Amino acid sequence: MFYSLPRAWRERNGHYLLKATKCLDCGKTLFPASNVCRACGSRNITSVNLVDEDARLLSWTAIYSPPSGLSHQKPLLIGLLETINSKVKLISRLTDVLPEELSENMVMEPVLRRVSEAGDYGIINYGIAYRPKLGSRQI
């Protein structure tokens, strides 16, 4: 898939910062970020960076036949996570772990990882993935 520099710039908040918003009226944290609270309709919101938060692993899957361009990541691990403080659920790639090492409620931390590369001289795309937090326990 071709990934242009303008597109990379437009999507940088979601790919690198995990930007969310928190409603100052009802307290709900929304991901992806929104200008209006989807829970109460308020516009009284503030920005939150979820990349600063650890998450717990709720569920996961291993894809042994990944799409073209991702075959070097076999098995491709995808997890459903919930951030510990904000209680936001998100889906992310899991890295630095084998499928048999994963367990429910494992504490995970966000890390920046290479996702793909567009040709020999193209843009190298990075994104946030989650890995097991060193020295942590299940919660």
N, C-alpha and C positions, 0 to 999 in steps of 0.2 A: 504494500500500500504506500502510495506517495504521501509524504508528510511535509508540507511546506513550512517555511520559516514563519510567515504570517500566522498560520494556524497554530504552530507551536507557541507563538507569543500570546495569542488569544486564549489558549487553554492552559497557560502556565500556572494559574492559581489552583486549578483542580489537579494538575499533574504533580506539582512540586510542593504546594503549601497545604493541600487539603482544606481549603477555605470553607468555613461554615458561617452561619449567622445565628445569633442568640436573640430571641425576643425579650426585650426588657419588661414587657407587660405580663406575659404568661410564663416566661422562663424556659420555653421550648428551644432546643438547639436544632437547627435545620441544616441538613446536608443533602445535596449541594446547596451552596449559599443562595439566598433569595432576598429580594428587596422588600417582600411582604411576608409576614408570618403566615404559614399555611394552616396553623392551628387556630389563631384568633383574628387574623386579618390586620393586625397592627403593623405600622411602618416604623415603630420605635424599636430598631434592631441595632446590634453591634456585631462587629466581625470577630470571629474565633478561628484560630489555627489549630486544627485537629492533629497536625503533624507533631505537635508538642506533647501529645497524650499517648500513653500506652493503651493497648486494647486487649480484650480477652477473646479467645477463639471460641466461637459458638459451634461452627460446623465447617467442613471442608470437603473438597473433592480432588482427586488426582486424575488428570487428563493424560492418557498415554498415547493418544493420537492427536497432538495439538495441530492447530491450523498452520498452513504454510508460512514460513518466516519465523515460526516459534519452535521448530522441531529440535533446536539445540537446547531447549529448556525442558526436555522430556524427563520425567513426568512434570507437566505443568500443574502446579498446585494453586488452587483458588480457595479462599476462605471467606466465611461470613464472620465478621468481627463486630464487637461492640466496644466503643471507647469507654474507659473506666470512669472518667469524671463526667463527661457530657452525655453518656448513654446514647450515643449516635451509632446506629448500625450501618456498616458499609461492607462492600465486597472488594477484596483486593487479592493480588497475587501474593503467595507465600514464598519465601526464599530462605536459603541457608539451612534447610531442614529436609529430612527424608519423610515420606508419607507415614512410615511406621513409627516415627518419633513424635507425631502430632497427638495431642490429647485435648479433650474438651476442657474449656476454661483455662487453657495455657495462656500465660501472659506474653504478648507479642509487642514489639516495638517497630515503629516505622523507619525505613531506611530508603535511601535513593539508589535505584538500580537501573542499569541499561535495559531498555525494552526492545529496541530494534534499531536498525541502521538502514538508511535509504541509499543503497549502492556503495561503490567504492569511495566516492567523494561526497556522499550525501549527508544529510542531517542525522546525527546520532540522537535518538529519542530516549529520554530518561523518564522514570516515573517512580511513584512511591510503592514499595512492597513492604510486607511485614515479615519479620523473622522472630524466632523465640528470643525473649529477653534473657541475657546471660545472668545466671545467679538468681533467677526468679522462681517462684513456685506457682502452682495453680491457685486461682481464687474462686 
